[in-house]
Amino acid sequence: MKARTRFHIAVFLAPAVLVYTAVMIVPLFDTLRLSFYRGGPEGAEFAGIANFRTLFGDPRWSASFWNALGNNFWFFLIHMAVQNPVGIALAAILSHPRLRFAALYRSAIFIPTILSFVIVGFAWKLILSPIWGIAPGILDAVGLKAFFAPWLGKEHYALTTLALVSVWQFVGIPMMLIYAALLSIPEEVLEAGEIDGLTGWAAFRKIKLPLILPSIGIISILTFVGNFNAFDLIYTAQGALAGPNFSTDILGTFLYRTFFGFQLQLGDPYMGSAIASAMFFIILAGVCLYLFGIQTRMRRYQF
């Protein structure tokens, strides 16, 4: 019997595919194309890899690029070291069946996630201000005013401070994903562990943790992609120059200044496209490393 062609599948998929192609695929390939051109007296001229050679070889460009890339890695590492472990711990605590008001706690922790970057950036800038912020008063009330410093105004602390602000805003995402993964564990498995004497921390470490490793891997790669695409919080709190002295400059702000220009710096869409392409390949390399390396090992460990 001849199988029927299901045209309705293509009809339902077509709008989403067209929109995704228009707003994602076409701009991506156009950005990659622009990175191989540069401005000339008669318009755009094909330049091969000259823009990338300038980006990585010219000291005026390479110093800014490697500084932004290093800051991006530090921004990502803080999220991996603080946000995800805290999210996992919160999920483990809130999934306890005897915890009262668990839904209220989950909602309170998740609410900052839905706030605008602009609101979060300006709010924390006001909170941490040494002039009119409430942070000095709060620390003074608990006897810790000596530990207060203008963290957003010091080169060594500004990026870490903003990373922790970002952790505060987005810790609800890994918490909810891990919470859902913990709830999906069959009760029979947990009951079998209790019979064998595994309860509390031992049950979490030997039973629950191996079963939620795929979810932890997904959270890790989402954290990587999100942090290497970061821009809004840094721009809102520190401006396009990502001060002080470019200490909070990441690839997103570096791309913004290069592509659109800022103050006396003229915009260069071709060099900006080269930076955007470099960002794309860095993220692509990280995703491929996860898919073909880490995820394969996690599956072997799990099964």
Secondary structure, 3 states (H helix, E strand, C coil): CCCCCCHHHHHHHHHHHHHHHHHHHHHHHHHHHHCCEEEECCEEEECCCHHHHHHHHCHHHHHHHHHHHHHHHHHHHHHHHHHHHHHHHHHHHHCCCCCCCHHHHHHHHHHHHHCCHHHHHHHHHHHCCCCCCCHHHHHHHCCCHHHCCCHHHCHHHHHHHHHHHHHHHHCHHHHHHHHHHHHCCCHHHHHHHHHCCCCHHHHHHHHHHHHCHHHHHHHHHHHHHHHHCCCHHHHHHHCCCCCCCCCCCCHHHHHHHHHHCECCECCCHHHHHHHHHHHHHHHHHHHHHHHHHHHHHHHHHHC
